[in-house]
Amino acid sequence: MTDPNVTWLTPESFERLKGELDSLITNRPVIAAEINERREEGDLKENGGYHAAREEQGQQEARIRQLQDLLNKAQVGEAPKQSGVALPGSVVTVYYDGDKSDKETFLIATREEGSGEIEIYSPSSPLGGALIEAKVGETRTYTVPNGSTVEVTLVSAEPYQP
């Protein structure tokens, strides 16, 4: 569950993302037909509809690749049942550099897992990775992109309740 190449997803999130992927793949012929229709309108240099359809196709194909990669690396399971230990699927509260008033609460998961109501940090991010398997009260150190180190202390860890 702590492998950075694995993406933790609830069964509901896996099915939602699989449905989105299936829908995008089903929509491929529609986009291709739109491109062909726009191509037949004439001069491609000044054909805004053609360029818009090609742009939409590119965005759709990028999302298809992203979803395929995500779902291929997915580990489907329930949120951890254990409190007091930071795991993928845990909502954690931490404080930074010994300042108990500087608290932050977030979910350790992928962006696709959350509902937008809570901040999300990936288990493969510097902060998320530093906290994996930390116990309440434990202080961990991680390196931020500018090279400096930050101490973070786990205040609480509870299973995610969507």
N, C-alpha and C positions, 0 to 999 in steps of 0.2 A: 504494500500500500504506500510505501514511501519512495518508490522508484520514480525519479524525475521524468522518465520517458512514458510513464503511465498517467492517464487522466482519470481521476475519480469522478464518477457520475452516479446519481441515483437512478433507479430504473425508470422513473418518470422523465427525467431529463434525457436519458438515452433514447427513449421512445419519441420524445418531442423532437430531438435533433435528427433522428432517423426519419421521422415524418417530413421534416423540412428538406432533408437530402432527397428523399423519394420525390417530393413535389418539384424540386429544382430539376432533377433528372427528367421527370415527365414533361417539364416545360421546355426542354431543349428544342424539340421540333417546332414549337411555336416561335421561338426566337429566330431559329434558322429560316423559317418561312417569312418572318418580318424582314429579315436582312435581304432575302431574295426579292421580296416585293419592293423594297426601297431601292435596291440595286437597279431594278428595271425602270425606275423613274428618270434615269438619265445621268448626267454629269455627276460623278461621285465627289468631285472637289467641292461642289456647292450644295451637296445633298445632306442637309442637317438630319433628316430622318434616318438615313442610312448610318451616319456616324453615331447617332444616339442609340440605334439598335445594336451596333457593334460594341459600343461602350457597355450597354446593358448585358450583352453576351459575355464580355470579359469579366464583369463583376460577378455574374452568375457562375461562371466557370471557376473563378477564384474561390467563391464560397463553397462550391461543390468539393474542390480539392481540400479546403480547410476542414469541412465536415467529415470527409472520408478519412483524413489523417486523424482527426480527433476521435472518431468512432473506432478506428482501428487500434488506437492506443488506450481505449477506454477500459477501465476496470469498473464494472457495474456492481454496485452494492448499496447497502443501506448506510445511512450516516452512522458514525460510531455511537455505540450505546454508552460508552465509558465517559464519565465526567472526570475532570481534573488532569487530563493529558491532552495535549494539542496534537490532533491527527487531521488528515484531510477529511473534511466534512464537519469540523468543529468550529463553533463560534467562540472566538477567544477575545479576552480583554488583556491588554498589556500596558505597561508604562515604560518610559524610555529614560535611560541614563540616570536612574535612581530618583527621578522626579515623579513621585506618586500622584501628583496632580495632573500630569500630562498623560492621560489614559486614552487608549484607542480600542475600539471593539470592531472586529471584522471576522469574515468567514474565510477559512483556509480551503480553497476550492478553485475551480476554473471559472472564468467569466460566464460560461454557458450555464453554470450550475445555479448561480444566484438569481434573485428576483429583482434586483435593483434597489431594494430597501436597505441593504447593508453593503458596506465596502467589502471587496473581495481581494485577497492576496493568493496568488498561485503557490502551491507547495514547492514549485521550482524557482520562485522569486527569492532574493536574498533573505528577506524577512520571513516569508513562509517557510523556507527551507531551514532556517535557523531554529524555528519553533517546533518543527516536527518532533514528536515524542518528548517534548519538554513537559515537566510536571509543574503544577501550580506552585509558585514561589521560586521556581528555578530561573536564573538569569543566564541568558545566552548572548553571544556577541556575533555580529555579522558585519560584513563590509558593504558599504554603499557605493554607488557607481563612481563617486569622486575619489575613492580609495580610503576614506576615513572609516573608522569602526564605530558602531553604535551598540550600546548595551540595551537589551530589552528583557523585562521581567514578566513572566506569565502570571496574571492575576486570577484568571478563571478560564476554563475550557468546558464548553457544554456541547452536546450533540446539536447539529443544525435541525431546526424544525421549520420546513418550508411553509 
